[in-house]
Amino acid sequence: MEQGDALTFSSTLQALDLLDSAHASGERVARAIREAGIDAVEVARVTGAGGPTDFIRIRVPGTAGRTAGGSAPTLGIIGILGGIGARPHQVGMVSDADGATAAIACALKLAKMRREGDALPGDVLISTHICPTAPLKPHEPVPFVTSPVSGEVLNREQVRPEMDAIVAVVTTRGNRVINHRGFAISPTVKAGWILRPAPDLLDIQQNVTGKLPVVLPLTMPDLTPNSNGLYHLNTVVEPAQVTDAPVVGVALTSAVPVAGSATGASPASDIEQAVRFTLEVAKAFGAGRCRFHDEAEWARIQALYGSMKILQTPGRQ
């Protein structure tokens, strides 16, 4: 097992311990976050066709962020998943839980950093949802754990207009297009466009892993709502459907296809690396040292080819 930062590992293990339970809930996690020193925590239970889930939203204020009356940009960290468990079909935490685990671990580590005098300049908004009884859905090459609520509800509850850029962390092991154990980052997605992988993010990935960057391939249908019936790799850039802010997916990956419903398939070392990457992005982004896309290139793309926002919609009926 590759070693990471000891405190990031501690936060990751604490998050795993909080979520690896049939009794896991938003209130249980919120209590741990508040005890760690972050007061701005909201929990909302929403029930959909597949049952209930608890949405949790956490605001970590920055020293120069909007909460403090400053102008430092705000990063959104969203843990994307169907559920942390698929009970009664599976006993224990499933692979699909990694997005929620990483998001909660980020909150716990940021709380620890603030207590130790290392507050970030920009605000960080963290959101995810906690469902230990998520339904299963057939998918090739392996079945998915699917959310008990719709993608529209997920985006409504997790994406906030204050987010100037978004890192979406999600399990992405159920495929044959990326054959790497660890994590990969997606190209930047913005307003229906797949842009080039951000050089600043590739630099951070190299620093965190000590290896060459690994980039997740995306197709145009991956940008569209899952409700349209098209094949999607997964929901790694789902937040990009409801915001024009740049979105980058952080995908927990494996060398072979692993079902999202598989238990015993969430290596703490892999999740810790993704958490450490996300935190380094938060540090640099809030300080103005990390760009998700090139503004001049974006303006040129718009001038030459115009809008692709139709990909943020269900499409022509």
ChimeraX commands (.cxc) that place a marker at each C-alpha (Angstrom):
marker #1 position 0.00,0.00,0.00 radius 0.5
marker #1 position 1.34,3.41,-0.93 radius 0.5
marker #1 position 1.61,5.78,1.98 radius 0.5
marker #1 position -0.08,9.17,1.96 radius 0.5
marker #1 position -0.39,12.00,4.42 radius 0.5
marker #1 position -1.03,10.60,7.91 radius 0.5
marker #1 position -3.71,13.17,8.80 radius 0.5
marker #1 position -5.48,12.68,5.46 radius 0.5
marker #1 position -5.46,8.93,6.11 radius 0.5
marker #1 position -6.90,9.55,9.56 radius 0.5
marker #1 position -9.73,11.62,8.11 radius 0.5
marker #1 position -10.37,8.99,5.42 radius 0.5
marker #1 position -10.53,6.18,7.98 radius 0.5
marker #1 position -12.86,8.25,10.16 radius 0.5
marker #1 position -15.16,8.83,7.18 radius 0.5
marker #1 position -15.14,5.12,6.34 radius 0.5
marker #1 position -16.01,4.30,9.95 radius 0.5
marker #1 position -18.91,6.76,9.93 radius 0.5
marker #1 position -20.40,5.40,6.70 radius 0.5
marker #1 position -19.73,1.66,6.98 radius 0.5
marker #1 position -22.91,0.98,8.93 radius 0.5
marker #1 position -26.51,0.05,8.32 radius 0.5
marker #1 position -27.31,2.92,10.71 radius 0.5
marker #1 position -25.32,5.56,8.79 radius 0.5
marker #1 position -27.24,8.81,8.42 radius 0.5
marker #1 position -26.81,12.47,7.62 radius 0.5
marker #1 position -27.32,13.46,11.25 radius 0.5
marker #1 position -24.64,11.03,12.41 radius 0.5
marker #1 position -22.14,12.51,9.96 radius 0.5
marker #1 position -23.22,16.08,10.71 radius 0.5
marker #1 position -22.59,15.50,14.41 radius 0.5
marker #1 position -19.04,14.35,13.68 radius 0.5
marker #1 position -18.39,17.36,11.44 radius 0.5
marker #1 position -19.66,19.77,14.10 radius 0.5
marker #1 position -17.56,18.07,16.76 radius 0.5
marker #1 position -14.56,18.56,14.47 radius 0.5
marker #1 position -15.20,22.32,14.53 radius 0.5
marker #1 position -17.34,23.12,11.45 radius 0.5
marker #1 position -20.71,24.58,12.45 radius 0.5
marker #1 position -22.19,25.32,9.03 radius 0.5
marker #1 position -23.70,21.88,8.35 radius 0.5
marker #1 position -27.15,21.24,6.88 radius 0.5
marker #1 position -28.97,17.91,6.59 radius 0.5
marker #1 position -32.13,17.31,4.55 radius 0.5
marker #1 position -33.89,13.97,4.14 radius 0.5
marker #1 position -35.47,13.49,0.70 radius 0.5
marker #1 position -37.53,10.47,-0.36 radius 0.5
marker #1 position -37.71,9.36,-3.98 radius 0.5
marker #1 position -38.99,6.39,-5.92 radius 0.5
marker #1 position -36.15,4.24,-4.55 radius 0.5
marker #1 position -36.54,5.29,-0.92 radius 0.5
marker #1 position -35.00,7.96,1.35 radius 0.5
marker #1 position -31.55,9.53,1.44 radius 0.5
marker #1 position -29.95,12.23,3.58 radius 0.5
marker #1 position -28.32,15.16,1.81 radius 0.5
marker #1 position -25.55,16.86,3.75 radius 0.5
marker #1 position -24.09,20.26,2.90 radius 0.5
marker #1 position -21.02,21.67,4.64 radius 0.5
marker #1 position -19.54,25.16,4.34 radius 0.5
marker #1 position -15.90,25.58,5.38 radius 0.5
marker #1 position -15.24,29.34,5.53 radius 0.5
marker #1 position -12.03,30.76,4.12 radius 0.5
marker #1 position -9.99,33.63,5.47 radius 0.5
marker #1 position -10.66,35.73,2.35 radius 0.5
marker #1 position -13.77,34.00,1.01 radius 0.5
marker #1 position -17.31,35.28,0.60 radius 0.5
marker #1 position -18.27,34.20,4.13 radius 0.5
marker #1 position -15.61,36.59,5.48 radius 0.5
marker #1 position -16.63,39.36,3.07 radius 0.5
marker #1 position -13.70,38.68,0.75 radius 0.5
marker #1 position -13.37,37.88,-2.93 radius 0.5
marker #1 position -11.43,34.59,-2.97 radius 0.5
marker #1 position -13.20,32.06,-5.21 radius 0.5
marker #1 position -15.34,29.26,-3.81 radius 0.5
marker #1 position -14.67,25.62,-4.63 radius 0.5
marker #1 position -17.43,23.05,-4.61 radius 0.5
marker #1 position -16.59,19.46,-3.64 radius 0.5
marker #1 position -19.40,17.02,-4.43 radius 0.5
marker #1 position -19.37,13.34,-3.52 radius 0.5
marker #1 position -21.29,11.64,-6.35 radius 0.5
marker #1 position -22.87,8.22,-5.74 radius 0.5
marker #1 position -25.99,6.15,-5.82 radius 0.5
marker #1 position -25.64,4.97,-2.23 radius 0.5
marker #1 position -23.14,3.93,0.42 radius 0.5
marker #1 position -24.90,0.59,0.76 radius 0.5
marker #1 position -27.29,-1.61,-1.23 radius 0.5
marker #1 position -29.07,-3.33,1.64 radius 0.5
marker #1 position -30.73,-5.83,1.75 radius 0.5
marker #1 position -29.01,-7.06,-1.44 radius 0.5
marker #1 position -25.51,-6.53,-0.03 radius 0.5
marker #1 position -24.19,-6.49,3.53 radius 0.5
marker #1 position -21.76,-3.67,4.28 radius 0.5
marker #1 position -20.37,-0.67,2.41 radius 0.5
marker #1 position -20.31,-0.90,-1.38 radius 0.5
marker #1 position -17.71,0.39,-3.81 radius 0.5
marker #1 position -20.15,3.10,-4.89 radius 0.5
marker #1 position -19.68,4.78,-1.48 radius 0.5
marker #1 position -16.30,6.26,-2.37 radius 0.5
marker #1 position -17.67,9.64,-3.48 radius 0.5
marker #1 position -19.41,10.22,-0.16 radius 0.5
marker #1 position -16.41,8.89,1.77 radius 0.5
marker #1 position -14.04,11.28,0.01 radius 0.5
marker #1 position -16.32,14.28,0.49 radius 0.5
marker #1 position -16.74,13.63,4.22 radius 0.5
marker #1 position -13.00,12.98,4.59 radius 0.5
marker #1 position -12.30,16.35,2.94 radius 0.5
marker #1 position -14.58,18.08,5.44 radius 0.5
marker #1 position -12.93,16.35,8.41 radius 0.5
marker #1 position -9.42,17.20,7.18 radius 0.5
marker #1 position -10.33,20.84,6.47 radius 0.5
marker #1 position -11.75,21.08,10.00 radius 0.5
marker #1 position -8.50,19.70,11.40 radius 0.5
marker #1 position -6.46,22.16,9.32 radius 0.5
marker #1 position -8.51,25.09,10.64 radius 0.5
marker #1 position -7.96,23.97,14.23 radius 0.5
marker #1 position -4.21,23.84,13.54 radius 0.5
marker #1 position -4.11,27.34,12.03 radius 0.5
marker #1 position -4.15,26.35,8.34 radius 0.5
marker #1 position -7.42,27.83,7.11 radius 0.5
marker #1 position -7.73,28.14,3.32 radius 0.5
marker #1 position -8.23,31.54,1.65 radius 0.5
marker #1 position -11.42,30.61,-0.22 radius 0.5
marker #1 position -14.66,29.09,1.04 radius 0.5
marker #1 position -15.17,25.39,0.33 radius 0.5
marker #1 position -18.70,24.01,-0.11 radius 0.5
marker #1 position -18.96,20.24,0.33 radius 0.5
marker #1 position -22.06,18.22,-0.45 radius 0.5
marker #1 position -23.03,14.58,-0.82 radius 0.5
marker #1 position -25.82,12.23,0.19 radius 0.5
marker #1 position -25.96,9.24,2.51 radius 0.5
marker #1 position -28.14,6.24,1.70 radius 0.5
marker #1 position -27.34,2.78,3.15 radius 0.5
marker #1 position -30.24,1.13,1.26 radius 0.5
marker #1 position -29.84,2.22,-2.36 radius 0.5
marker #1 position -31.42,0.18,-5.20 radius 0.5
marker #1 position -29.45,-1.65,-7.91 radius 0.5
marker #1 position -29.67,-1.03,-11.66 radius 0.5
marker #1 position -28.54,-3.26,-14.56 radius 0.5
marker #1 position -25.61,-1.78,-16.50 radius 0.5
marker #1 position -22.84,-3.08,-18.76 radius 0.5
marker #1 position -20.28,-4.39,-17.94 radius 0.5
marker #1 position -21.33,-4.50,-14.27 radius 0.5
marker #1 position -24.47,-3.38,-12.39 radius 0.5
marker #1 position -24.71,0.10,-10.87 radius 0.5
marker #1 position -25.89,1.17,-7.46 radius 0.5
marker #1 position -28.45,3.82,-8.34 radius 0.5
marker #1 position -29.67,6.75,-6.29 radius 0.5
marker #1 position -33.10,6.50,-4.61 radius 0.5
marker #1 position -33.85,9.99,-5.99 radius 0.5
marker #1 position -33.58,11.36,-9.53 radius 0.5
marker #1 position -30.57,13.07,-11.03 radius 0.5
marker #1 position -32.54,16.31,-11.04 radius 0.5
marker #1 position -32.99,16.07,-7.27 radius 0.5
marker #1 position -29.32,15.18,-6.76 radius 0.5
marker #1 position -28.23,18.29,-8.65 radius 0.5
marker #1 position -30.81,20.49,-6.96 radius 0.5
marker #1 position -29.63,19.47,-3.50 radius 0.5
marker #1 position -25.88,19.34,-4.15 radius 0.5
marker #1 position -24.95,22.05,-6.66 radius 0.5
marker #1 position -24.89,25.63,-5.38 radius 0.5
marker #1 position -24.66,28.87,-7.44 radius 0.5
marker #1 position -21.80,30.08,-5.19 radius 0.5
marker #1 position -19.55,27.29,-6.50 radius 0.5
marker #1 position -17.09,28.95,-8.90 radius 0.5
marker #1 position -15.68,25.55,-9.86 radius 0.5
marker #1 position -16.59,22.00,-8.88 radius 0.5
marker #1 position -14.62,18.84,-8.15 radius 0.5
marker #1 position -16.92,15.81,-8.36 radius 0.5
marker #1 position -15.55,12.65,-6.71 radius 0.5
marker #1 position -17.10,9.34,-7.78 radius 0.5
marker #1 position -16.41,5.62,-8.02 radius 0.5
marker #1 position -15.58,4.81,-11.66 radius 0.5
marker #1 position -14.53,1.16,-11.51 radius 0.5
marker #1 position -17.39,-0.43,-13.46 radius 0.5
marker #1 position -15.96,-0.07,-16.96 radius 0.5
marker #1 position -13.29,-1.30,-19.38 radius 0.5
marker #1 position -12.12,2.07,-20.73 radius 0.5
marker #1 position -9.74,3.02,-17.93 radius 0.5
marker #1 position -7.51,0.27,-16.58 radius 0.5
marker #1 position -5.64,1.94,-13.76 radius 0.5
marker #1 position -5.90,1.47,-10.01 radius 0.5
marker #1 position -6.03,4.73,-8.10 radius 0.5
marker #1 position -7.75,7.83,-9.40 radius 0.5
marker #1 position -8.05,9.66,-12.69 radius 0.5
marker #1 position -9.26,13.16,-13.46 radius 0.5
marker #1 position -11.60,14.09,-16.27 radius 0.5
marker #1 position -11.12,16.88,-18.77 radius 0.5
marker #1 position -12.83,20.07,-17.69 radius 0.5
marker #1 position -16.53,20.18,-18.60 radius 0.5
marker #1 position -18.19,23.56,-18.98 radius 0.5
marker #1 position -21.63,24.47,-20.36 radius 0.5
marker #1 position -21.86,21.42,-22.61 radius 0.5
marker #1 position -18.25,21.51,-23.81 radius 0.5
marker #1 position -15.49,19.01,-23.03 radius 0.5
marker #1 position -12.36,21.15,-22.72 radius 0.5
marker #1 position -8.77,20.00,-22.48 radius 0.5
marker #1 position -7.51,18.61,-19.16 radius 0.5
marker #1 position -6.44,21.59,-17.05 radius 0.5
marker #1 position -2.62,21.80,-16.84 radius 0.5
marker #1 position -2.80,23.12,-13.25 radius 0.5
marker #1 position -4.80,20.06,-12.21 radius 0.5
marker #1 position -2.42,17.71,-14.02 radius 0.5
marker #1 position 0.45,19.29,-12.08 radius 0.5
marker #1 position -1.35,18.72,-8.78 radius 0.5
marker #1 position -2.14,15.11,-9.72 radius 0.5
marker #1 position 1.54,14.48,-10.46 radius 0.5
marker #1 position 2.58,16.00,-7.15 radius 0.5
marker #1 position 0.08,13.91,-5.18 radius 0.5
marker #1 position 0.72,10.56,-6.87 radius 0.5
marker #1 position 4.37,10.93,-7.85 radius 0.5
marker #1 position 3.39,9.51,-11.24 radius 0.5
marker #1 position 2.35,10.72,-14.66 radius 0.5
marker #1 position -1.24,12.04,-14.75 radius 0.5
marker #1 position -4.10,9.70,-15.62 radius 0.5
marker #1 position -7.04,11.24,-17.49 radius 0.5
marker #1 position -10.53,9.73,-17.68 radius 0.5
marker #1 position -12.03,9.59,-21.21 radius 0.5
marker #1 position -15.44,11.21,-21.63 radius 0.5
marker #1 position -17.95,11.18,-24.46 radius 0.5
marker #1 position -20.57,13.78,-25.26 radius 0.5
marker #1 position -23.44,11.58,-23.98 radius 0.5
marker #1 position -21.64,11.48,-20.60 radius 0.5
marker #1 position -22.47,15.18,-20.28 radius 0.5
marker #1 position -26.20,14.65,-20.75 radius 0.5
marker #1 position -28.84,13.77,-18.12 radius 0.5
marker #1 position -29.01,10.05,-17.31 radius 0.5
marker #1 position -32.77,10.15,-17.79 radius 0.5
marker #1 position -32.42,10.32,-21.60 radius 0.5
marker #1 position -31.66,6.60,-21.93 radius 0.5
marker #1 position -28.24,7.04,-23.57 radius 0.5
marker #1 position -25.23,5.04,-22.41 radius 0.5
marker #1 position -23.22,6.88,-19.76 radius 0.5
marker #1 position -19.85,5.83,-18.40 radius 0.5
marker #1 position -21.31,6.91,-15.04 radius 0.5
marker #1 position -22.35,10.16,-13.36 radius 0.5
marker #1 position -18.85,11.59,-12.93 radius 0.5
marker #1 position -19.71,15.02,-14.38 radius 0.5
marker #1 position -23.42,15.08,-13.49 radius 0.5
marker #1 position -23.18,18.49,-11.73 radius 0.5
marker #1 position -22.20,20.08,-15.06 radius 0.5
marker #1 position -25.81,19.64,-16.21 radius 0.5
marker #1 position -27.03,22.48,-13.98 radius 0.5
marker #1 position -24.15,24.95,-13.81 radius 0.5
marker #1 position -21.94,26.89,-16.19 radius 0.5
marker #1 position -19.07,26.69,-13.69 radius 0.5
marker #1 position -16.23,24.40,-14.79 radius 0.5
marker #1 position -16.57,20.84,-13.47 radius 0.5
marker #1 position -13.82,18.23,-13.17 radius 0.5
marker #1 position -14.46,14.63,-12.17 radius 0.5
marker #1 position -12.14,12.78,-9.80 radius 0.5
marker #1 position -12.71,9.13,-10.61 radius 0.5
marker #1 position -11.74,6.28,-8.27 radius 0.5
marker #1 position -10.57,3.63,-10.74 radius 0.5
marker #1 position -9.37,0.02,-10.91 radius 0.5
marker #1 position -7.40,-2.18,-13.30 radius 0.5
marker #1 position -10.42,-4.46,-13.91 radius 0.5
marker #1 position -14.18,-3.81,-13.92 radius 0.5
marker #1 position -15.55,-3.79,-10.35 radius 0.5
marker #1 position -19.27,-3.47,-9.73 radius 0.5
marker #1 position -20.46,-0.47,-7.75 radius 0.5
marker #1 position -22.43,-2.95,-5.66 radius 0.5
marker #1 position -19.30,-4.93,-4.71 radius 0.5
marker #1 position -18.32,-4.90,-1.04 radius 0.5
marker #1 position -14.75,-4.97,0.20 radius 0.5
marker #1 position -13.74,-2.98,-2.87 radius 0.5
marker #1 position -12.89,0.46,-1.45 radius 0.5
marker #1 position -9.13,0.68,-0.76 radius 0.5
marker #1 position -8.51,3.39,1.82 radius 0.5
marker #1 position -5.19,4.25,0.17 radius 0.5
marker #1 position -6.90,5.04,-3.15 radius 0.5
marker #1 position -9.56,7.18,-1.50 radius 0.5
marker #1 position -6.90,9.01,0.52 radius 0.5
marker #1 position -5.04,9.95,-2.67 radius 0.5
marker #1 position -8.23,11.36,-4.18 radius 0.5
marker #1 position -8.91,13.29,-0.96 radius 0.5
marker #1 position -5.37,14.68,-0.91 radius 0.5
marker #1 position -5.66,15.73,-4.56 radius 0.5
marker #1 position -8.99,17.46,-3.92 radius 0.5
marker #1 position -7.62,19.32,-0.90 radius 0.5
marker #1 position -4.58,20.51,-2.85 radius 0.5
marker #1 position -6.93,21.79,-5.54 radius 0.5
marker #1 position -8.93,23.63,-2.85 radius 0.5
marker #1 position -5.76,25.27,-1.49 radius 0.5
marker #1 position -4.57,26.43,-4.91 radius 0.5
marker #1 position -7.97,27.43,-6.30 radius 0.5
marker #1 position -8.88,29.63,-3.36 radius 0.5
marker #1 position -5.48,31.32,-3.59 radius 0.5
marker #1 position -5.91,32.02,-7.31 radius 0.5
marker #1 position -3.15,29.62,-8.36 radius 0.5
marker #1 position -5.27,26.97,-10.10 radius 0.5
marker #1 position -7.38,27.39,-13.23 radius 0.5
marker #1 position -9.86,24.77,-14.41 radius 0.5
marker #1 position -9.87,26.26,-17.91 radius 0.5
marker #1 position -8.34,29.03,-19.99 radius 0.5
marker #1 position -10.70,32.03,-20.20 radius 0.5
marker #1 position -9.22,33.34,-23.48 radius 0.5
marker #1 position -9.53,29.91,-25.10 radius 0.5
marker #1 position -13.11,29.61,-23.82 radius 0.5
marker #1 position -14.01,32.96,-25.35 radius 0.5
marker #1 position -12.48,31.87,-28.66 radius 0.5
marker #1 position -14.42,28.58,-28.60 radius 0.5
marker #1 position -17.66,30.47,-28.02 radius 0.5
marker #1 position -16.89,32.94,-30.82 radius 0.5
marker #1 position -16.06,30.18,-33.29 radius 0.5
marker #1 position -18.67,27.55,-32.45 radius 0.5
marker #1 position -21.20,28.95,-29.99 radius 0.5
marker #1 position -23.22,27.21,-27.33 radius 0.5
marker #1 position -23.42,23.49,-26.60 radius 0.5
marker #1 position -25.90,23.93,-23.77 radius 0.5
marker #1 position -28.33,21.55,-25.45 radius 0.5
marker #1 position -26.19,18.79,-23.88 radius 0.5
marker #1 position -27.28,20.06,-20.43 radius 0.5
marker #1 position -30.90,19.25,-21.32 radius 0.5
marker #1 position -32.84,16.01,-21.94 radius 0.5
marker #1 position -32.62,16.85,-25.65 radius 0.5
marker #1 position -35.21,17.04,-28.38 radius 0.5
marker #1 position -38.34,15.10,-27.56 radius 0.5
marker link #1:1,2 radius 0.2
marker link #1:2,3 radius 0.2
marker link #1:3,4 radius 0.2
marker link #1:4,5 radius 0.2
marker link #1:5,6 radius 0.2
marker link #1:6,7 radius 0.2
marker link #1:7,8 radius 0.2
marker link #1:8,9 radius 0.2
marker link #1:9,10 radius 0.2
marker link #1:10,11 radius 0.2
marker link #1:11,12 radius 0.2
marker link #1:12,13 radius 0.2
marker link #1:13,14 radius 0.2
marker link #1:14,15 radius 0.2
marker link #1:15,16 radius 0.2
marker link #1:16,17 radius 0.2
marker link #1:17,18 radius 0.2
marker link #1:18,19 radius 0.2
marker link #1:19,20 radius 0.2
marker link #1:20,21 radius 0.2
marker link #1:21,22 radius 0.2
marker link #1:22,23 radius 0.2
marker link #1:23,24 radius 0.2
marker link #1:24,25 radius 0.2
marker link #1:25,26 radius 0.2
marker link #1:26,27 radius 0.2
marker link #1:27,28 radius 0.2
marker link #1:28,29 radius 0.2
marker link #1:29,30 radius 0.2
marker link #1:30,31 radius 0.2
marker link #1:31,32 radius 0.2
marker link #1:32,33 radius 0.2
marker link #1:33,34 radius 0.2
marker link #1:34,35 radius 0.2
marker link #1:35,36 radius 0.2
marker link #1:36,37 radius 0.2
marker link #1:37,38 radius 0.2
marker link #1:38,39 radius 0.2
marker link #1:39,40 radius 0.2
marker link #1:40,41 radius 0.2
marker link #1:41,42 radius 0.2
marker link #1:42,43 radius 0.2
marker link #1:43,44 radius 0.2
marker link #1:44,45 radius 0.2
marker link #1:45,46 radius 0.2
marker link #1:46,47 radius 0.2
marker link #1:47,48 radius 0.2
marker link #1:48,49 radius 0.2
marker link #1:49,50 radius 0.2
marker link #1:50,51 radius 0.2
marker link #1:51,52 radius 0.2
marker link #1:52,53 radius 0.2
marker link #1:53,54 radius 0.2
marker link #1:54,55 radius 0.2
marker link #1:55,56 radius 0.2
marker link #1:56,57 radius 0.2
marker link #1:57,58 radius 0.2
marker link #1:58,59 radius 0.2
marker link #1:59,60 radius 0.2
marker link #1:60,61 radius 0.2
marker link #1:61,62 radius 0.2
marker link #1:62,63 radius 0.2
marker link #1:63,64 radius 0.2
marker link #1:64,65 radius 0.2
marker link #1:65,66 radius 0.2
marker link #1:66,67 radius 0.2
marker link #1:67,68 radius 0.2
marker link #1:68,69 radius 0.2
marker link #1:69,70 radius 0.2
marker link #1:70,71 radius 0.2
marker link #1:71,72 radius 0.2
marker link #1:72,73 radius 0.2
marker link #1:73,74 radius 0.2
marker link #1:74,75 radius 0.2
marker link #1:75,76 radius 0.2
marker link #1:76,77 radius 0.2
marker link #1:77,78 radius 0.2
marker link #1:78,79 radius 0.2
marker link #1:79,80 radius 0.2
marker link #1:80,81 radius 0.2
marker link #1:81,82 radius 0.2
marker link #1:82,83 radius 0.2
marker link #1:83,84 radius 0.2
marker link #1:84,85 radius 0.2
marker link #1:85,86 radius 0.2
marker link #1:86,87 radius 0.2
marker link #1:87,88 radius 0.2
marker link #1:88,89 radius 0.2
marker link #1:89,90 radius 0.2
marker link #1:90,91 radius 0.2
marker link #1:91,92 radius 0.2
marker link #1:92,93 radius 0.2
marker link #1:93,94 radius 0.2
marker link #1:94,95 radius 0.2
marker link #1:95,96 radius 0.2
marker link #1:96,97 radius 0.2
marker link #1:97,98 radius 0.2
marker link #1:98,99 radius 0.2
marker link #1:99,100 radius 0.2
marker link #1:100,101 radius 0.2
marker link #1:101,102 radius 0.2
marker link #1:102,103 radius 0.2
marker link #1:103,104 radius 0.2
marker link #1:104,105 radius 0.2
marker link #1:105,106 radius 0.2
marker link #1:106,107 radius 0.2
marker link #1:107,108 radius 0.2
marker link #1:108,109 radius 0.2
marker link #1:109,110 radius 0.2
marker link #1:110,111 radius 0.2
marker link #1:111,112 radius 0.2
marker link #1:112,113 radius 0.2
marker link #1:113,114 radius 0.2
marker link #1:114,115 radius 0.2
marker link #1:115,116 radius 0.2
marker link #1:116,117 radius 0.2
marker link #1:117,118 radius 0.2
marker link #1:118,119 radius 0.2
marker link #1:119,120 radius 0.2
marker link #1:120,121 radius 0.2
marker link #1:121,122 radius 0.2
marker link #1:122,123 radius 0.2
marker link #1:123,124 radius 0.2
marker link #1:124,125 radius 0.2
marker link #1:125,126 radius 0.2
marker link #1:126,127 radius 0.2
marker link #1:127,128 radius 0.2
marker link #1:128,129 radius 0.2
marker link #1:129,130 radius 0.2
marker link #1:130,131 radius 0.2
marker link #1:131,132 radius 0.2
marker link #1:132,133 radius 0.2
marker link #1:133,134 radius 0.2
marker link #1:134,135 radius 0.2
marker link #1:135,136 radius 0.2
marker link #1:136,137 radius 0.2
marker link #1:137,138 radius 0.2
marker link #1:138,139 radius 0.2
marker link #1:139,140 radius 0.2
marker link #1:140,141 radius 0.2
marker link #1:141,142 radius 0.2
marker link #1:142,143 radius 0.2
marker link #1:143,144 radius 0.2
marker link #1:144,145 radius 0.2
marker link #1:145,146 radius 0.2
marker link #1:146,147 radius 0.2
marker link #1:147,148 radius 0.2
marker link #1:148,149 radius 0.2
marker link #1:149,150 radius 0.2
marker link #1:150,151 radius 0.2
marker link #1:151,152 radius 0.2
marker link #1:152,153 radius 0.2
marker link #1:153,154 radius 0.2
marker link #1:154,155 radius 0.2
marker link #1:155,156 radius 0.2
marker link #1:156,157 radius 0.2
marker link #1:157,158 radius 0.2
marker link #1:158,159 radius 0.2
marker link #1:159,160 radius 0.2
marker link #1:160,161 radius 0.2
marker link #1:161,162 radius 0.2
marker link #1:162,163 radius 0.2
marker link #1:163,164 radius 0.2
marker link #1:164,165 radius 0.2
marker link #1:165,166 radius 0.2
marker link #1:166,167 radius 0.2
marker link #1:167,168 radius 0.2
marker link #1:168,169 radius 0.2
marker link #1:169,170 radius 0.2
marker link #1:170,171 radius 0.2
marker link #1:171,172 radius 0.2
marker link #1:172,173 radius 0.2
marker link #1:173,174 radius 0.2
marker link #1:174,175 radius 0.2
marker link #1:175,176 radius 0.2
marker link #1:176,177 radius 0.2
marker link #1:177,178 radius 0.2
marker link #1:178,179 radius 0.2
marker link #1:179,180 radius 0.2
marker link #1:180,181 radius 0.2
marker link #1:181,182 radius 0.2
marker link #1:182,183 radius 0.2
marker link #1:183,184 radius 0.2
marker link #1:184,185 radius 0.2
marker link #1:185,186 radius 0.2
marker link #1:186,187 radius 0.2
marker link #1:187,188 radius 0.2
marker link #1:188,189 radius 0.2
marker link #1:189,190 radius 0.2
marker link #1:190,191 radius 0.2
marker link #1:191,192 radius 0.2
marker link #1:192,193 radius 0.2
marker link #1:193,194 radius 0.2
marker link #1:194,195 radius 0.2
marker link #1:195,196 radius 0.2
marker link #1:196,197 radius 0.2
marker link #1:197,198 radius 0.2
marker link #1:198,199 radius 0.2
marker link #1:199,200 radius 0.2
marker link #1:200,201 radius 0.2
marker link #1:201,202 radius 0.2
marker link #1:202,203 radius 0.2
marker link #1:203,204 radius 0.2
marker link #1:204,205 radius 0.2
marker link #1:205,206 radius 0.2
marker link #1:206,207 radius 0.2
marker link #1:207,208 radius 0.2
marker link #1:208,209 radius 0.2
marker link #1:209,210 radius 0.2
marker link #1:210,211 radius 0.2
marker link #1:211,212 radius 0.2
marker link #1:212,213 radius 0.2
marker link #1:213,214 radius 0.2
marker link #1:214,215 radius 0.2
marker link #1:215,216 radius 0.2
marker link #1:216,217 radius 0.2
marker link #1:217,218 radius 0.2
marker link #1:218,219 radius 0.2
marker link #1:219,220 radius 0.2
marker link #1:220,221 radius 0.2
marker link #1:221,222 radius 0.2
marker link #1:222,223 radius 0.2
marker link #1:223,224 radius 0.2
marker link #1:224,225 radius 0.2
marker link #1:225,226 radius 0.2
marker link #1:226,227 radius 0.2
marker link #1:227,228 radius 0.2
marker link #1:228,229 radius 0.2
marker link #1:229,230 radius 0.2
marker link #1:230,231 radius 0.2
marker link #1:231,232 radius 0.2
marker link #1:232,233 radius 0.2
marker link #1:233,234 radius 0.2
marker link #1:234,235 radius 0.2
marker link #1:235,236 radius 0.2
marker link #1:236,237 radius 0.2
marker link #1:237,238 radius 0.2
marker link #1:238,239 radius 0.2
marker link #1:239,240 radius 0.2
marker link #1:240,241 radius 0.2
marker link #1:241,242 radius 0.2
marker link #1:242,243 radius 0.2
marker link #1:243,244 radius 0.2
marker link #1:244,245 radius 0.2
marker link #1:245,246 radius 0.2
marker link #1:246,247 radius 0.2
marker link #1:247,248 radius 0.2
marker link #1:248,249 radius 0.2
marker link #1:249,250 radius 0.2
marker link #1:250,251 radius 0.2
marker link #1:251,252 radius 0.2
marker link #1:252,253 radius 0.2
marker link #1:253,254 radius 0.2
marker link #1:254,255 radius 0.2
marker link #1:255,256 radius 0.2
marker link #1:256,257 radius 0.2
marker link #1:257,258 radius 0.2
marker link #1:258,259 radius 0.2
marker link #1:259,260 radius 0.2
marker link #1:260,261 radius 0.2
marker link #1:261,262 radius 0.2
marker link #1:262,263 radius 0.2
marker link #1:263,264 radius 0.2
marker link #1:264,265 radius 0.2
marker link #1:265,266 radius 0.2
marker link #1:266,267 radius 0.2
marker link #1:267,268 radius 0.2
marker link #1:268,269 radius 0.2
marker link #1:269,270 radius 0.2
marker link #1:270,271 radius 0.2
marker link #1:271,272 radius 0.2
marker link #1:272,273 radius 0.2
marker link #1:273,274 radius 0.2
marker link #1:274,275 radius 0.2
marker link #1:275,276 radius 0.2
marker link #1:276,277 radius 0.2
marker link #1:277,278 radius 0.2
marker link #1:278,279 radius 0.2
marker link #1:279,280 radius 0.2
marker link #1:280,281 radius 0.2
marker link #1:281,282 radius 0.2
marker link #1:282,283 radius 0.2
marker link #1:283,284 radius 0.2
marker link #1:284,285 radius 0.2
marker link #1:285,286 radius 0.2
marker link #1:286,287 radius 0.2
marker link #1:287,288 radius 0.2
marker link #1:288,289 radius 0.2
marker link #1:289,290 radius 0.2
marker link #1:290,291 radius 0.2
marker link #1:291,292 radius 0.2
marker link #1:292,293 radius 0.2
marker link #1:293,294 radius 0.2
marker link #1:294,295 radius 0.2
marker link #1:295,296 radius 0.2
marker link #1:296,297 radius 0.2
marker link #1:297,298 radius 0.2
marker link #1:298,299 radius 0.2
marker link #1:299,300 radius 0.2
marker link #1:300,301 radius 0.2
marker link #1:301,302 radius 0.2
marker link #1:302,303 radius 0.2
marker link #1:303,304 radius 0.2
marker link #1:304,305 radius 0.2
marker link #1:305,306 radius 0.2
marker link #1:306,307 radius 0.2
marker link #1:307,308 radius 0.2
marker link #1:308,309 radius 0.2
marker link #1:309,310 radius 0.2
marker link #1:310,311 radius 0.2
marker link #1:311,312 radius 0.2
marker link #1:312,313 radius 0.2
marker link #1:313,314 radius 0.2
marker link #1:314,315 radius 0.2
marker link #1:315,316 radius 0.2
marker link #1:316,317 radius 0.2
view
